[in-house]
Amino acid sequence: MIEWPENGIRQEVLWRSASLTPQSQGGVWEGRVVLSQAVLVEGRKGDGAAQGGVVQAADGQWYAMLFQDEGPLGRSPQLARVTWDDDGWPVYALDTTMPAPGGAASVTPTDLLVSDDFDNLQAPAGYWNSVNAGALTASAENAWNGSSLGLQWQWNHNPDNRLWSLTDRAGHLRLTTGSVATSIIDARNTLTQRTVGPAGAAAISLDVSGMKNGDVAGLSAYQQKYGYVAVEMADGARRLVMRRADRQGSVAHTSAPVPLAAETVLLRADVDFRDAADRASFAYSLDGVAWTPIGDDLAMEYSLDHFTGYRFAIFCYATVETGGHVDVDWFRVGDDIEGTRP
């Protein structure tokens, strides 16, 4: 477990006993602080490593897999070497020069931020691969819709599987509005991947020809205090806008709208966590070569309201009427962004 002393950093605390009898029932437990250390990550002062587990690696050595909060960036993994003293207590050591565990890997490494062309995967992901998966659902909203995304994707809310698809238009993610929302905060079917440091960028190719009046769709640097670049449909005309929210999730700024005649537009979000800059900026492109900045920067802040670092989020929500949709041709991150075409 952890404790956080006043005017101190978080500490890793371990408790042990010869039995699992609760202390309230006469069990004898003893505790010890096994780690009290903060780690500097990309110029950001840490506030102490926190919860995690102790495991034995393939090389026979013991390690503690922990995390440290990094504000808007989210949580960074911290690997501590563990040895055992003569009394059987684990002794933790966080050392940035420590070599990686040796031996054969027990799992295949997985990238946390991945570009995607939205081709439908052959195998359903997650619990849909379990025996009698159909028995897990009680409604069409929760039933598998025949579309399988990669495991790098996470829905911001439990998705309504009737209203997103990789099969309605091959090679595209279709998001269809099924309810009226007040903002991206309460929009359904918002699809996300985490941001990564020290700096990064993401872009999407968005077909907006199926939008209805009042629809808003785009790409966000997402948390309670969000920012986004989007296409919105107002009075039968499409326009580009950038918005950012305050700490309560209410709109604090909307850029001057830019009329949009094209049916396909590229949208981009850049994040910078270097030296705790914590800034996000937004841009759009009609040709995949020249990017035009829009709006101003978002000062990213971590909030317990969402209890996560910032995420890149693809969204489409209705404010007037339901049934509109957008098609996302691709999602690109990092070096894959440059040289793209609509």
TORFIMAR-418651 format. One record per residue (C-alpha): residue in three letters; x, z, y. Coordinates in steps of 0.05 Angstrom, whole numbers, plus 5000, padded with zeros to 4 digits. Layout:
BEGIN
+-----+------+------+------+
!  aa !    u !    w !    v !
+-----+------+------+------+
! ala !    X !    Z !    Y !
...
+-----+------+------+------+
***
This chain:
BEGIN
+-----+------+------+------+
!  aa !    u !    w !    v !
+-----+------+------+------+
! met ! 5000 ! 5000 ! 5000 !
! ile ! 5020 ! 5000 ! 5073 !
! glu ! 5020 ! 5050 ! 5129 !
! trp ! 5032 ! 5037 ! 5203 !
! pro ! 5062 ! 5097 ! 5239 !
! glu ! 5046 ! 5103 ! 5313 !
! asn ! 5099 ! 5069 ! 5355 !
! gly ! 5131 ! 5042 ! 5291 !
! ile ! 5127 ! 4983 ! 5245 !
! arg ! 5088 ! 4974 ! 5181 !
! gln ! 5118 ! 5006 ! 5120 !
! glu ! 5111 ! 4990 ! 5047 !
! val ! 5091 ! 5053 ! 5009 !
! leu ! 5090 ! 5061 ! 4934 !
! trp ! 5053 ! 5114 ! 4894 !
! arg ! 5064 ! 5131 ! 4821 !
! ser ! 5037 ! 5177 ! 4769 !
! ala ! 5043 ! 5191 ! 4694 !
! ser ! 4968 ! 5179 ! 4688 !
! leu ! 4912 ! 5145 ! 4726 !
! thr ! 4874 ! 5210 ! 4736 !
! pro ! 4853 ! 5214 ! 4810 !
! gln ! 4886 ! 5267 ! 4851 !
! ser ! 4817 ! 5295 ! 4866 !
! gln ! 4809 ! 5309 ! 4792 !
! gly ! 4876 ! 5342 ! 4782 !
! gly ! 4921 ! 5281 ! 4776 !
! val ! 4992 ! 5287 ! 4802 !
! trp ! 5017 ! 5230 ! 4846 !
! glu ! 5081 ! 5223 ! 4886 !
! gly ! 5095 ! 5171 ! 4940 !
! arg ! 5155 ! 5141 ! 4974 !
! val ! 5168 ! 5092 ! 5031 !
! val ! 5204 ! 5035 ! 4996 !
! leu ! 5210 ! 4987 ! 5055 !
! ser ! 5210 ! 4994 ! 5131 !
! gln ! 5239 ! 4930 ! 5158 !
! ala ! 5217 ! 4875 ! 5206 !
! val ! 5242 ! 4804 ! 5199 !
! leu ! 5256 ! 4755 ! 5257 !
! val ! 5220 ! 4689 ! 5242 !
! glu ! 5234 ! 4629 ! 5287 !
! gly ! 5247 ! 4673 ! 5347 !
! arg ! 5185 ! 4716 ! 5335 !
! lys ! 5197 ! 4791 ! 5329 !
! gly ! 5163 ! 4816 ! 5266 !
! asp ! 5122 ! 4879 ! 5259 !
! gly ! 5142 ! 4896 ! 5188 !
! ala ! 5131 ! 4867 ! 5119 !
! ala ! 5066 ! 4887 ! 5086 !
! gln ! 5028 ! 4885 ! 5020 !
! gly ! 5052 ! 4849 ! 4959 !
! gly ! 5070 ! 4856 ! 4886 !
! val ! 5132 ! 4866 ! 4845 !
! val ! 5149 ! 4813 ! 4793 !
! gln ! 5206 ! 4796 ! 4746 !
! ala ! 5232 ! 4726 ! 4754 !
! ala ! 5257 ! 4678 ! 4701 !
! asp ! 5329 ! 4700 ! 4716 !
! gly ! 5312 ! 4771 ! 4695 !
! gln ! 5318 ! 4799 ! 4765 !
! trp ! 5261 ! 4836 ! 4800 !
! tyr ! 5231 ! 4815 ! 4867 !
! ala ! 5176 ! 4837 ! 4913 !
! met ! 5133 ! 4782 ! 4942 !
! leu ! 5109 ! 4807 ! 5010 !
! phe ! 5083 ! 4779 ! 5076 !
! gln ! 5092 ! 4790 ! 5150 !
! asp ! 5041 ! 4773 ! 5203 !
! glu ! 5067 ! 4722 ! 5252 !
! gly ! 5010 ! 4722 ! 5302 !
! pro ! 4976 ! 4654 ! 5311 !
! leu ! 5022 ! 4623 ! 5259 !
! gly ! 4992 ! 4666 ! 5205 !
! arg ! 5030 ! 4702 ! 5151 !
! ser ! 5101 ! 4685 ! 5129 !
! pro ! 5122 ! 4700 ! 5058 !
! gln ! 5179 ! 4750 ! 5050 !
! leu ! 5218 ! 4756 ! 4985 !
! ala ! 5254 ! 4823 ! 4975 !
! arg ! 5304 ! 4838 ! 4920 !
! val ! 5284 ! 4898 ! 4878 !
! thr ! 5329 ! 4943 ! 4838 !
! trp ! 5312 ! 5009 ! 4803 !
! asp ! 5345 ! 5076 ! 4816 !
! asp ! 5360 ! 5129 ! 4765 !
! asp ! 5293 ! 5162 ! 4775 !
! gly ! 5255 ! 5098 ! 4762 !
! trp ! 5236 ! 5082 ! 4834 !
! pro ! 5241 ! 5010 ! 4859 !
! val ! 5290 ! 4999 ! 4916 !
! tyr ! 5271 ! 4941 ! 4962 !
! ala ! 5322 ! 4899 ! 5001 !
! leu ! 5302 ! 4844 ! 5050 !
! asp ! 5362 ! 4799 ! 5062 !
! thr ! 5358 ! 4730 ! 5091 !
! thr ! 5423 ! 4710 ! 5056 !
! met ! 5396 ! 4729 ! 4988 !
! pro ! 5399 ! 4671 ! 4938 !
! ala ! 5334 ! 4644 ! 4910 !
! pro ! 5313 ! 4668 ! 4841 !
! gly ! 5347 ! 4630 ! 4786 !
! gly ! 5321 ! 4606 ! 4719 !
! ala ! 5266 ! 4557 ! 4701 !
! ala ! 5208 ! 4554 ! 4748 !
! ser ! 5143 ! 4580 ! 4719 !
! val ! 5098 ! 4540 ! 4767 !
! thr ! 5101 ! 4474 ! 4803 !
! pro ! 5114 ! 4481 ! 4878 !
! thr ! 5055 ! 4461 ! 4922 !
! asp ! 5059 ! 4438 ! 4994 !
! leu ! 5013 ! 4477 ! 5040 !
! leu ! 5003 ! 4421 ! 5091 !
! val ! 4992 ! 4352 ! 5061 !
! ser ! 4971 ! 4284 ! 5087 !
! asp ! 4910 ! 4254 ! 5053 !
! asp ! 4879 ! 4185 ! 5046 !
! phe ! 4815 ! 4217 ! 5019 !
! asp ! 4816 ! 4180 ! 4953 !
! asn ! 4770 ! 4217 ! 4905 !
! leu ! 4811 ! 4256 ! 4854 !
! gln ! 4793 ! 4247 ! 4781 !
! ala ! 4786 ! 4320 ! 4762 !
! pro ! 4740 ! 4369 ! 4798 !
! ala ! 4779 ! 4425 ! 4831 !
! gly ! 4774 ! 4499 ! 4821 !
! tyr ! 4718 ! 4532 ! 4783 !
! trp ! 4686 ! 4465 ! 4768 !
! asn ! 4738 ! 4457 ! 4713 !
! ser ! 4712 ! 4519 ! 4678 !
! val ! 4667 ! 4520 ! 4616 !
! asn ! 4593 ! 4512 ! 4634 !
! ala ! 4610 ! 4501 ! 4707 !
! gly ! 4539 ! 4477 ! 4720 !
! ala ! 4512 ! 4546 ! 4704 !
! leu ! 4549 ! 4573 ! 4765 !
! thr ! 4503 ! 4539 ! 4814 !
! ala ! 4432 ! 4556 ! 4833 !
! ser ! 4419 ! 4501 ! 4884 !
! ala ! 4438 ! 4429 ! 4901 !
! glu ! 4476 ! 4457 ! 4961 !
! asn ! 4526 ! 4490 ! 4914 !
! ala ! 4526 ! 4437 ! 4859 !
! trp ! 4587 ! 4392 ! 4850 !
! asn ! 4574 ! 4327 ! 4887 !
! gly ! 4622 ! 4283 ! 4848 !
! ser ! 4676 ! 4288 ! 4902 !
! ser ! 4742 ! 4324 ! 4889 !
! leu ! 4789 ! 4344 ! 4945 !
! gly ! 4860 ! 4368 ! 4935 !
! leu ! 4872 ! 4443 ! 4932 !
! gln ! 4908 ! 4442 ! 4999 !
! trp ! 4840 ! 4437 ! 5032 !
! gln ! 4795 ! 4497 ! 5049 !
! trp ! 4725 ! 4497 ! 5077 !
! asn ! 4715 ! 4543 ! 5136 !
! his ! 4647 ! 4565 ! 5109 !
! asn ! 4617 ! 4557 ! 5040 !
! pro ! 4604 ! 4482 ! 5042 !
! asp ! 4537 ! 4447 ! 5034 !
! asn ! 4558 ! 4397 ! 4981 !
! arg ! 4499 ! 4352 ! 4996 !
! leu ! 4529 ! 4336 ! 5065 !
! trp ! 4601 ! 4316 ! 5051 !
! ser ! 4627 ! 4262 ! 5005 !
! leu ! 4687 ! 4221 ! 4983 !
! thr ! 4643 ! 4171 ! 4947 !
! asp ! 4592 ! 4149 ! 4999 !
! arg ! 4647 ! 4106 ! 5029 !
! ala ! 4707 ! 4097 ! 4984 !
! gly ! 4773 ! 4122 ! 5013 !
! his ! 4738 ! 4162 ! 5068 !
! leu ! 4714 ! 4233 ! 5079 !
! arg ! 4642 ! 4230 ! 5103 !
! leu ! 4615 ! 4290 ! 5141 !
! thr ! 4540 ! 4289 ! 5153 !
! thr ! 4503 ! 4339 ! 5197 !
! gly ! 4449 ! 4380 ! 5163 !
! ser ! 4436 ! 4435 ! 5214 !
! val ! 4441 ! 4446 ! 5288 !
! ala ! 4500 ! 4488 ! 5312 !
! thr ! 4519 ! 4519 ! 5378 !
! ser ! 4594 ! 4504 ! 5371 !
! ile ! 4649 ! 4493 ! 5321 !
! ile ! 4647 ! 4568 ! 5307 !
! asp ! 4580 ! 4564 ! 5269 !
! ala ! 4586 ! 4492 ! 5245 !
! arg ! 4581 ! 4480 ! 5170 !
! asn ! 4628 ! 4436 ! 5129 !
! thr ! 4689 ! 4444 ! 5172 !
! leu ! 4749 ! 4423 ! 5130 !
! thr ! 4816 ! 4456 ! 5143 !
! gln ! 4890 ! 4460 ! 5125 !
! arg ! 4936 ! 4514 ! 5152 !
! thr ! 4986 ! 4500 ! 5207 !
! val ! 5060 ! 4511 ! 5193 !
! gly ! 5119 ! 4528 ! 5238 !
! pro ! 5162 ! 4522 ! 5275 !
! ala ! 5123 ! 4463 ! 5304 !
! gly ! 5078 ! 4410 ! 5275 !
! ala ! 5025 ! 4359 ! 5286 !
! ala ! 4964 ! 4329 ! 5252 !
! ala ! 4922 ! 4267 ! 5265 !
! ile ! 4859 ! 4235 ! 5237 !
! ser ! 4829 ! 4166 ! 5239 !
! leu ! 4755 ! 4176 ! 5257 !
! asp ! 4698 ! 4125 ! 5251 !
! val ! 4644 ! 4150 ! 5298 !
! ser ! 4594 ! 4093 ! 5290 !
! gly ! 4545 ! 4137 ! 5252 !
! met ! 4540 ! 4193 ! 5303 !
! lys ! 4473 ! 4213 ! 5333 !
! asn ! 4456 ! 4240 ! 5402 !
! gly ! 4485 ! 4310 ! 5412 !
! asp ! 4536 ! 4303 ! 5355 !
! val ! 4608 ! 4329 ! 5365 !
! ala ! 4664 ! 4310 ! 5317 !
! gly ! 4739 ! 4315 ! 5319 !
! leu ! 4802 ! 4353 ! 5304 !
! ser ! 4815 ! 4425 ! 5322 !
! ala ! 4870 ! 4477 ! 5325 !
! tyr ! 4823 ! 4528 ! 5298 !
! gln ! 4815 ! 4603 ! 5304 !
! gln ! 4766 ! 4646 ! 5343 !
! lys ! 4802 ! 4622 ! 5406 !
! tyr ! 4799 ! 4548 ! 5386 !
! gly ! 4817 ! 4483 ! 5419 !
! tyr ! 4797 ! 4413 ! 5399 !
! val ! 4796 ! 4339 ! 5417 !
! ala ! 4730 ! 4307 ! 5399 !
! val ! 4682 ! 4251 ! 5407 !
! glu ! 4613 ! 4272 ! 5430 !
! met ! 4550 ! 4231 ! 5435 !
! ala ! 4510 ! 4242 ! 5498 !
! asp ! 4452 ! 4200 ! 5525 !
! gly ! 4469 ! 4145 ! 5476 !
! ala ! 4541 ! 4139 ! 5497 !
! arg ! 4605 ! 4163 ! 5464 !
! arg ! 4659 ! 4200 ! 5503 !
! leu ! 4724 ! 4237 ! 5488 !
! val ! 4732 ! 4309 ! 5509 !
! met ! 4780 ! 4367 ! 5499 !
! arg ! 4754 ! 4438 ! 5496 !
! arg ! 4784 ! 4506 ! 5488 !
! ala ! 4752 ! 4574 ! 5478 !
! asp ! 4766 ! 4644 ! 5503 !
! arg ! 4780 ! 4704 ! 5459 !
! gln ! 4705 ! 4712 ! 5445 !
! gly ! 4698 ! 4641 ! 5420 !
! ser ! 4660 ! 4618 ! 5482 !
! val ! 4679 ! 4552 ! 5516 !
! ala ! 4728 ! 4567 ! 5572 !
! his ! 4747 ! 4495 ! 5591 !
! thr ! 4721 ! 4425 ! 5580 !
! ser ! 4763 ! 4366 ! 5603 !
! ala ! 4736 ! 4308 ! 5644 !
! pro ! 4702 ! 4261 ! 5593 !
! val ! 4734 ! 4195 ! 5576 !
! pro ! 4684 ! 4139 ! 5558 !
! leu ! 4695 ! 4111 ! 5489 !
! ala ! 4671 ! 4041 ! 5470 !
! ala ! 4710 ! 4035 ! 5405 !
! glu ! 4678 ! 4056 ! 5339 !
! thr ! 4745 ! 4081 ! 5311 !
! val ! 4792 ! 4128 ! 5347 !
! leu ! 4854 ! 4168 ! 5327 !
! leu ! 4856 ! 4242 ! 5347 !
! arg ! 4917 ! 4286 ! 5347 !
! ala ! 4933 ! 4360 ! 5353 !
! asp ! 5004 ! 4387 ! 5363 !
! val ! 5023 ! 4461 ! 5353 !
! asp ! 5087 ! 4495 ! 5375 !
! phe ! 5105 ! 4565 ! 5350 !
! arg ! 5179 ! 4563 ! 5369 !
! asp ! 5202 ! 4627 ! 5403 !
! ala ! 5130 ! 4650 ! 5404 !
! ala ! 5108 ! 4593 ! 5450 !
! asp ! 5041 ! 4589 ! 5413 !
! arg ! 5015 ! 4528 ! 5448 !
! ala ! 4970 ! 4472 ! 5423 !
! ser ! 4960 ! 4405 ! 5457 !
! phe ! 4914 ! 4346 ! 5442 !
! ala ! 4915 ! 4270 ! 5448 !
! tyr ! 4878 ! 4207 ! 5427 !
! ser ! 4898 ! 4135 ! 5411 !
! leu ! 4862 ! 4069 ! 5404 !
! asp ! 4920 ! 4030 ! 5374 !
! gly ! 4960 ! 4081 ! 5334 !
! val ! 5021 ! 4071 ! 5377 !
! ala ! 5008 ! 4100 ! 5446 !
! trp ! 4980 ! 4170 ! 5450 !
! thr ! 4943 ! 4193 ! 5512 !
! pro ! 4942 ! 4268 ! 5526 !
! ile ! 4874 ! 4298 ! 5541 !
! gly ! 4855 ! 4364 ! 5573 !
! asp ! 4904 ! 4421 ! 5578 !
! asp ! 4942 ! 4465 ! 5530 !
! leu ! 4910 ! 4519 ! 5487 !
! ala ! 4947 ! 4586 ! 5488 !
! met ! 4938 ! 4605 ! 5415 !
! glu ! 4923 ! 4678 ! 5398 !
! tyr ! 4912 ! 4713 ! 5332 !
! ser ! 4846 ! 4748 ! 5324 !
! leu ! 4818 ! 4793 ! 5270 !
! asp ! 4751 ! 4757 ! 5278 !
! his ! 4777 ! 4703 ! 5232 !
! phe ! 4834 ! 4742 ! 5201 !
! thr ! 4878 ! 4682 ! 5192 !
! gly ! 4929 ! 4641 ! 5229 !
! tyr ! 4911 ! 4575 ! 5263 !
! arg ! 4887 ! 4518 ! 5220 !
! phe ! 4879 ! 4443 ! 5231 !
! ala ! 4804 ! 4431 ! 5224 !
! ile ! 4764 ! 4368 ! 5216 !
! phe ! 4692 ! 4378 ! 5239 !
! cys ! 4626 ! 4345 ! 5255 !
! tyr ! 4566 ! 4384 ! 5279 !
! ala ! 4499 ! 4369 ! 5311 !
! thr ! 4471 ! 4402 ! 5374 !
! val ! 4406 ! 4361 ! 5380 !
! glu ! 4385 ! 4326 ! 5316 !
! thr ! 4412 ! 4324 ! 5245 !
! gly ! 4430 ! 4265 ! 5200 !
! gly ! 4488 ! 4236 ! 5239 !
! his ! 4555 ! 4226 ! 5205 !
! val ! 4628 ! 4208 ! 5215 !
! asp ! 4678 ! 4178 ! 5167 !
! val ! 4751 ! 4202 ! 5165 !
! asp ! 4797 ! 4147 ! 5138 !
! trp ! 4859 ! 4191 ! 5133 !
! phe ! 4892 ! 4256 ! 5154 !
! arg ! 4966 ! 4254 ! 5172 !
! val ! 5015 ! 4309 ! 5185 !
! gly ! 5086 ! 4312 ! 5212 !
! asp ! 5128 ! 4249 ! 5207 !
! asp ! 5069 ! 4210 ! 5176 !
! ile ! 5034 ! 4207 ! 5244 !
! glu ! 5079 ! 4158 ! 5280 !
! gly ! 5063 ! 4084 ! 5271 !
! thr ! 4993 ! 4094 ! 5245 !
! arg ! 4938 ! 4044 ! 5259 !
! pro ! 4863 ! 4052 ! 5267 !
+-----+------+------+------+
***
